[in-house]
Amino acid sequence: MEHFLATIKETVNPVTQPVGVNLIRDVSMIEGLKIKMRGKRLAICQQIAYSRMYSWSTWTDSETAHCAIGTACTGMIQPPQRIIDGSVNTGVYQETQQAAAAMQKLMPRVKPGVAGVLTYPIVRPFKEIVPDLIVIYVNSAQAMRFIQAFLYHKGGEFVMKSSGDAGVCSRAVAQVAITGEPTVEIPCMGDRRFAMTQDHEIIIGIPFAWLERTAEGLTATHKAGIRYPIPFQIPSDCELPPDYITSGNDTKLA
């Protein structure tokens, strides 16, 4: 974990903290943990916001997870009928209920049975708890660097899927937990409105098993000259107005 954090800092340096996420099925795992935000009604995106922006740990269960879509995506509840049949999205994200149901049918969801979701900045992990996955918010150039790292060992292409809704809970958490593969996702409306996500931000989700592989890819491509921030090619003899350009007469005055 320390190597991953050091590599992220050197090669990408995101503005907010990488967040560890655990989908806890046995609540005895969190007994005795000093969790900063507990017993508050929070959406999954808000939990991650507290952890990445304030370095606070958070916990929600089926009683306190506030967003039904995110709660269902992370396996804390069975998806309610209004979600499955698309009525929750009809006339909002889709024109018809049939279209909304088709979108919901493809939304990644962890199998029910999750007792709660634990989030925390990985710079301050809990002893003896290994994160199931890591969530990082970045800009588009930093997302490019992660994709390059993901493809470094085997090449190919990186395929991104999005519903335009439930971004972090369905794709960066649920999809990563289900597939064991990293993901890149666009934050949804709720993430922006209620969890302070900025217009430029993109979500990276990385399964724990991929951390070392990702760090290796970032390090290797960094050494090869692919750097962030991206260095601009600054031209010599740039086109200034004539009176701005130093002349032979100017040097004589010196």
Sequence and secondary structure as in RCSB ss.txt:
>XXXX:A:sequence
MEHFLATIKETVNPVTQPVGVNLIRDVSMIEGLKIKMRGKRLAICQQIAYSRMYSWSTWTDSETAHCAIGTACTG
MIQPPQRIIDGSVNTGVYQETQQAAAAMQKLMPRVKPGVAGVLTYPIVRPFKEIVPDLIVIYVNSAQAMRFIQAF
LYHKGGEFVMKSSGDAGVCSRAVAQVAITGEPTVEIPCMGDRRFAMTQDHEIIIGIPFAWLERTAEGLTATHKAG
IRYPIPFQIPSDCELPPDYITSGNDTKLA
>XXXX:A:secstr
 HHHHHHHHHHT  SS  EEEEEES GGGGTT   SEESS B HHHHHHHHHHH   EEEETTTB  HHHHHHTT
SS   HHHHTSTTTBTTTBSSHHHHHHHHHTS    S   EEEEEETTS  TT   SEEEEEE HHHHHHHHHHH
HTTT S       SSSIIIIIIIIIHHHH S EEE   HHHHHHS   TT EEEEEEGGGHHHHHHHHHHHHHTT
  SS      SS    GGGS  HHHHHH 
